[in-house]
């Protein structure tokens, strides 16, 4: 699940509210079968859940009673699922004053739902579904500081891209996060009375902030989507690519050529005004972003992305990039951002 928000209010009366975008639920794995689920299997299951089971309806829990102490959080409330609201109670452990963890069992039939089956009954979801909860409470700060996303283990096992190159690239990303935090703190004290378009401290910080934030987002998109088996796209994104480029080979050839022309980045993005996918080029972290377009694939073509492994052979690096794409992540972006599959 990647689309949710929760608020724990610890004022005079403790309360908990949780909102979930049901279309953000993701199939991670299936156990007990003859072979692992493929990317197409996962995408088809997710689409069926969205279109036939949960119908993309919102899920909401709000507490009616909360008991909080140093070690546990006991919650009673109401869960709204598929338009039906029923009581639900659970307990979470409290660790270090900031971490809450535990689980709650939801019996689907109590909300009028029929447990999901797929693959001719080979894959089934039990009536009682255990929902795991593990969250860290964020402390309010005067200026919110960002932390780098963790380097996922799959990035250390890429085909053709070495660990050394990944570590060096990740360290660069960490530097962008640190600089963003530094700039945000400086902005709090900058003299806005001296703002000037030719030269001023405020202008310099704003320009640098745009560069740092763009670099952070670009690299998070980049790292998130690597660690897969490459091959041809599967699921919803395959439908989009075949619709707008004719074939996976045509899309791959165009993105590769776009990356060869770029001085920093190339993106496959859905343009909401054009109503289609397009491969865009960028010469720096913060140049040529397209308004009202949602990036689905991000290709870093700065020399730092490939020089350790490929020297100046950018073309070979782009081939390795394609070989390591995780299409399940790209499909997550399609569903999360609700990219329409038909024009």
C-alpha positions as CSV (number, residue, x, y, z in Angstrom):
1,X,0.0,0.0,0.0
2,X,1.5,3.3,-1.0
3,X,-1.4,5.8,-0.8
4,X,-2.4,6.5,2.8
5,X,-2.4,9.1,5.5
6,X,-2.9,8.9,9.3
7,X,-3.2,11.4,12.1
8,X,-2.7,10.6,15.7
9,X,-3.8,13.6,17.9
10,X,-2.4,13.4,21.4
11,X,-4.1,16.5,22.8
12,X,-6.6,16.5,25.6
13,X,-8.4,13.7,23.9
14,X,-6.4,11.1,22.0
15,X,-7.8,10.3,18.5
16,X,-6.7,8.3,15.5
17,X,-7.8,8.8,11.8
18,X,-6.6,6.7,8.9
19,X,-7.4,7.2,5.2
20,X,-6.4,4.8,2.5
21,X,-6.6,5.0,-1.3
22,X,-7.7,1.5,-2.0
23,X,-6.3,1.7,-5.6
24,X,-2.8,2.0,-4.0
25,X,-2.9,-1.6,-2.7
26,X,-0.1,-3.6,-4.3
27,X,0.5,-7.3,-4.9
28,X,4.0,-8.0,-3.6
29,X,4.2,-11.8,-3.7
30,X,2.1,-15.0,-3.7
31,X,3.2,-18.1,-1.7
32,X,2.5,-21.8,-2.0
33,X,2.2,-21.9,-5.8
34,X,4.2,-23.8,-8.3
35,X,6.1,-20.7,-9.4
36,X,6.3,-17.0,-8.4
37,X,3.8,-14.5,-9.7
38,X,5.0,-12.7,-12.8
39,X,4.8,-9.0,-13.4
40,X,1.7,-9.6,-15.6
41,X,0.1,-11.7,-12.9
42,X,0.5,-9.0,-10.3
43,X,-0.7,-6.3,-12.6
44,X,-3.8,-8.3,-13.6
45,X,-4.6,-9.1,-10.0
46,X,-4.3,-5.4,-9.0
47,X,-6.5,-4.4,-11.8
48,X,-9.2,-6.9,-10.9
49,X,-9.1,-5.8,-7.3
50,X,-9.5,-2.2,-8.4
51,X,-12.2,-2.9,-11.0
52,X,-14.2,-5.8,-9.4
53,X,-13.4,-6.1,-5.7
54,X,-12.7,-2.8,-4.0
55,X,-14.0,-0.7,-6.9
56,X,-11.4,2.0,-6.0
57,X,-13.6,3.1,-3.1
58,X,-11.8,4.9,-0.2
59,X,-11.1,3.1,3.1
60,X,-11.4,5.0,6.3
61,X,-10.9,4.3,10.0
62,X,-11.7,6.7,12.8
63,X,-11.4,6.1,16.5
64,X,-14.1,6.3,19.1
65,X,-11.8,5.5,22.0
66,X,-8.0,5.5,22.4
67,X,-6.0,4.5,25.4
68,X,-2.3,5.5,25.2
69,X,0.5,4.8,27.6
70,X,4.3,4.4,27.3
71,X,4.0,0.8,26.0
72,X,0.8,0.4,24.1
73,X,-2.0,2.1,22.1
74,X,-5.4,0.5,22.5
75,X,-7.8,1.6,19.9
76,X,-11.6,1.1,19.3
77,X,-13.3,2.7,16.3
78,X,-15.1,2.2,13.1
79,X,-13.8,1.0,9.8
80,X,-15.5,2.0,6.5
81,X,-14.9,-0.5,3.7
82,X,-16.9,-0.9,0.5
83,X,-19.4,1.6,1.9
84,X,-20.1,-0.4,5.0
85,X,-19.1,0.7,8.5
86,X,-18.5,-1.7,11.3
87,X,-16.6,-1.5,14.7
88,X,-13.0,-2.6,14.9
89,X,-10.6,-2.8,17.8
90,X,-6.8,-3.4,18.0
91,X,-3.7,-2.8,20.0
92,X,-0.3,-1.4,18.9
93,X,3.0,-1.6,20.8
94,X,4.7,1.7,21.5
95,X,8.5,1.7,21.1
96,X,10.7,4.6,22.0
97,X,7.8,7.0,22.1
98,X,7.8,7.3,18.3
99,X,7.3,3.8,16.7
100,X,3.9,2.1,16.7
101,X,3.6,-1.5,15.5
102,X,1.3,-4.4,15.5
103,X,-1.5,-5.9,13.5
104,X,-5.3,-6.1,13.1
105,X,-7.4,-8.8,11.6
106,X,-10.2,-7.8,9.2
107,X,-12.8,-10.4,8.2
108,X,-13.9,-9.5,4.7
109,X,-17.3,-11.1,4.9
110,X,-18.3,-8.9,7.8
111,X,-18.1,-6.0,5.3
112,X,-20.1,-7.9,2.7
113,X,-17.0,-8.9,0.6
114,X,-16.3,-12.2,-1.1
115,X,-12.7,-13.3,-0.6
116,X,-10.7,-12.8,-3.9
117,X,-9.7,-15.7,-6.0
118,X,-7.6,-15.7,-9.2
119,X,-5.8,-18.0,-11.6
120,X,-8.7,-20.5,-11.6
121,X,-8.6,-20.8,-7.9
122,X,-4.9,-21.4,-7.6
123,X,-4.5,-18.1,-5.8
124,X,-6.9,-17.2,-3.0
125,X,-7.2,-14.6,-0.3
126,X,-8.5,-15.9,3.1
127,X,-11.6,-14.3,4.6
128,X,-9.6,-13.1,7.5
129,X,-6.9,-10.8,6.4
130,X,-4.1,-9.7,8.8
131,X,-3.1,-6.1,8.3
132,X,0.4,-5.3,9.6
133,X,1.1,-1.8,10.9
134,X,4.5,-0.4,11.5
135,X,4.8,3.4,11.5
136,X,7.2,6.0,13.0
137,X,5.6,9.2,14.3
138,X,7.2,12.4,12.9
139,X,8.1,15.2,15.2
140,X,7.0,18.6,14.2
141,X,9.9,20.9,13.2
142,X,10.0,24.6,12.4
143,X,11.4,23.6,9.0
144,X,10.8,20.1,7.8
145,X,14.1,18.4,7.0
146,X,14.2,15.6,4.5
147,X,16.0,12.3,5.0
148,X,17.5,10.2,2.1
149,X,15.5,7.2,1.1
150,X,17.3,4.0,2.1
151,X,19.3,2.2,-0.6
152,X,17.3,-0.9,-1.4
153,X,19.4,-4.2,-1.4
154,X,18.4,-5.0,-5.0
155,X,20.4,-2.1,-6.2
156,X,23.6,-3.9,-5.1
157,X,22.9,-6.8,-7.4
158,X,22.3,-5.0,-10.7
159,X,23.2,-6.6,-14.0
160,X,26.1,-4.6,-15.6
161,X,26.1,-1.8,-13.0
162,X,28.6,-2.3,-10.2
163,X,28.1,-1.8,-6.5
164,X,30.8,0.8,-6.6
165,X,28.9,2.8,-9.2
166,X,25.7,2.5,-7.2
167,X,27.3,3.6,-3.9
168,X,29.0,6.6,-5.6
169,X,25.7,7.6,-7.2
170,X,23.8,7.2,-4.0
171,X,26.3,9.3,-2.1
172,X,25.7,12.1,-4.6
173,X,21.9,11.8,-4.0
174,X,22.6,12.0,-0.2
175,X,24.5,15.2,-0.9
176,X,21.5,16.7,-2.7
177,X,19.3,16.0,0.3
178,X,21.8,17.6,2.7
179,X,22.1,20.7,0.5
180,X,18.3,21.0,0.3
181,X,18.0,20.9,4.1
182,X,20.8,23.5,4.4
183,X,19.1,25.8,1.9
184,X,15.8,25.6,3.6
185,X,17.3,26.6,6.9
186,X,19.1,29.5,5.3
187,X,15.9,30.7,3.7
188,X,14.4,31.2,7.2
189,X,16.8,34.0,7.9
190,X,17.5,35.5,4.5
191,X,16.8,39.2,3.9
192,X,13.8,39.4,1.6
193,X,13.9,43.2,1.5
194,X,17.0,42.9,-0.7
195,X,15.4,40.6,-3.3
196,X,16.6,41.4,-6.8
197,X,16.4,39.5,-10.1
198,X,20.0,40.3,-11.1
199,X,21.8,39.3,-7.9
200,X,20.6,38.7,-4.4
201,X,20.9,36.2,-1.6
202,X,17.3,35.2,-1.9
203,X,17.5,34.6,-5.6
204,X,20.6,32.5,-5.2
205,X,18.9,30.3,-2.5
206,X,15.7,29.9,-4.6
207,X,17.7,28.9,-7.7
208,X,19.8,26.4,-5.7
209,X,16.7,25.0,-3.9
210,X,15.0,24.3,-7.3
211,X,18.1,22.4,-8.4
212,X,18.4,20.4,-5.2
213,X,14.7,19.5,-5.0
214,X,14.7,18.4,-8.7
215,X,17.8,16.4,-8.1
216,X,16.3,14.6,-5.1
217,X,13.1,13.7,-6.9
218,X,14.9,12.6,-10.1
219,X,17.2,10.3,-8.2
220,X,14.4,8.8,-6.1
221,X,12.5,8.0,-9.2
222,X,15.7,6.5,-10.7
223,X,16.7,4.3,-7.8
224,X,13.1,3.2,-7.0
225,X,12.6,1.7,-10.5
226,X,15.9,-0.3,-10.7
227,X,16.4,-3.8,-9.4
228,X,14.1,-5.7,-11.7
229,X,14.6,-8.1,-14.5
230,X,14.2,-5.6,-17.4
231,X,12.7,-7.5,-20.3
232,X,9.6,-6.1,-21.9
233,X,7.1,-4.0,-20.0
234,X,4.1,-5.8,-18.4
235,X,0.7,-4.9,-17.1
236,X,-0.8,-1.4,-17.4
237,X,2.3,0.3,-18.6
238,X,2.7,-2.1,-21.5
239,X,-0.8,-1.1,-22.7
240,X,0.2,2.6,-22.5
241,X,3.5,2.0,-24.3
242,X,1.9,0.0,-27.1
243,X,-0.8,2.5,-27.4
244,X,1.4,5.6,-27.7
245,X,4.6,4.2,-29.2
246,X,3.3,1.2,-31.2
247,X,5.6,-1.4,-29.5
248,X,8.0,-1.8,-26.6
249,X,10.9,-1.8,-29.0
250,X,9.8,1.5,-30.5
251,X,9.5,3.1,-27.0
252,X,12.9,1.7,-26.0
253,X,14.6,3.0,-29.1
254,X,13.1,6.5,-28.7
255,X,14.0,6.7,-25.0
256,X,17.5,5.5,-25.7
257,X,17.9,8.2,-28.5
258,X,16.4,10.8,-26.1
259,X,19.0,9.8,-23.5
260,X,21.8,10.1,-26.0
261,X,20.8,13.7,-26.8
262,X,20.3,14.7,-23.2
263,X,23.0,16.3,-21.0
264,X,21.4,15.2,-17.7
265,X,18.1,13.3,-17.9
266,X,15.5,11.6,-20.1
267,X,12.0,10.8,-18.8
268,X,9.0,8.8,-20.0
269,X,6.1,10.8,-18.7
270,X,2.4,11.0,-19.2
271,X,1.4,14.4,-20.5
272,X,-2.1,15.2,-19.1
273,X,-2.7,17.9,-21.7
274,X,-1.6,15.7,-24.7
275,X,-3.3,12.6,-23.2
276,X,-0.4,10.3,-24.0
277,X,3.1,9.2,-23.0
278,X,6.1,11.1,-24.4
279,X,9.9,10.8,-23.9
280,X,11.2,14.2,-22.7
281,X,14.8,15.4,-22.4
282,X,16.5,17.4,-19.6
283,X,19.9,19.1,-19.7
284,X,20.2,19.6,-15.9
285,X,18.3,18.6,-12.7
286,X,15.9,21.5,-13.0
287,X,15.7,22.2,-16.7
288,X,13.0,21.3,-19.2
289,X,10.5,19.8,-16.7
290,X,7.0,19.7,-18.4
291,X,4.1,21.2,-16.5
292,X,1.2,18.8,-16.0
293,X,3.2,15.7,-16.9
294,X,3.7,12.7,-14.6
295,X,7.1,10.9,-14.9
296,X,6.9,7.1,-15.1
297,X,10.5,6.2,-16.1
298,X,13.6,8.3,-15.2
299,X,16.9,7.8,-17.0
300,X,20.0,9.5,-15.5
301,X,22.5,10.3,-18.3
302,X,24.9,12.5,-16.3
303,X,28.4,11.0,-16.6
304,X,28.3,10.2,-12.9
305,X,25.7,7.5,-13.6
306,X,27.9,5.4,-15.8
307,X,31.6,6.6,-16.1
308,X,32.9,4.1,-13.4
309,X,31.5,1.1,-15.3
310,X,31.3,2.3,-18.9
311,X,33.7,5.1,-19.3
312,X,32.3,7.3,-22.1
313,X,30.1,4.5,-23.6
314,X,26.7,6.0,-22.7
315,X,24.9,3.7,-25.1
316,X,26.1,0.6,-23.3
317,X,25.0,2.1,-20.0
318,X,21.5,2.8,-21.3
319,X,21.2,-0.8,-22.4
320,X,22.2,-1.9,-18.8
321,X,19.6,0.5,-17.5
322,X,16.9,-1.2,-19.5
323,X,18.1,-4.6,-18.4
324,X,17.5,-3.6,-14.7
325,X,14.1,-1.9,-14.9
326,X,11.5,-3.1,-12.4
327,X,8.2,-2.8,-14.2
328,X,6.2,-3.5,-11.1
329,X,7.4,-0.1,-9.7
330,X,6.5,1.6,-13.0
331,X,3.1,0.0,-12.8
332,X,2.7,1.3,-9.2
333,X,3.2,4.8,-10.6
334,X,0.6,4.3,-13.3
335,X,-2.0,3.1,-10.7
336,X,-1.0,5.6,-8.0
337,X,-1.3,8.6,-10.3
338,X,-4.4,7.1,-12.0
339,X,-3.0,7.4,-15.5
340,X,-5.9,6.6,-17.9
341,X,-5.3,3.5,-20.1
342,X,-7.7,4.7,-22.8
343,X,-8.0,8.0,-24.5
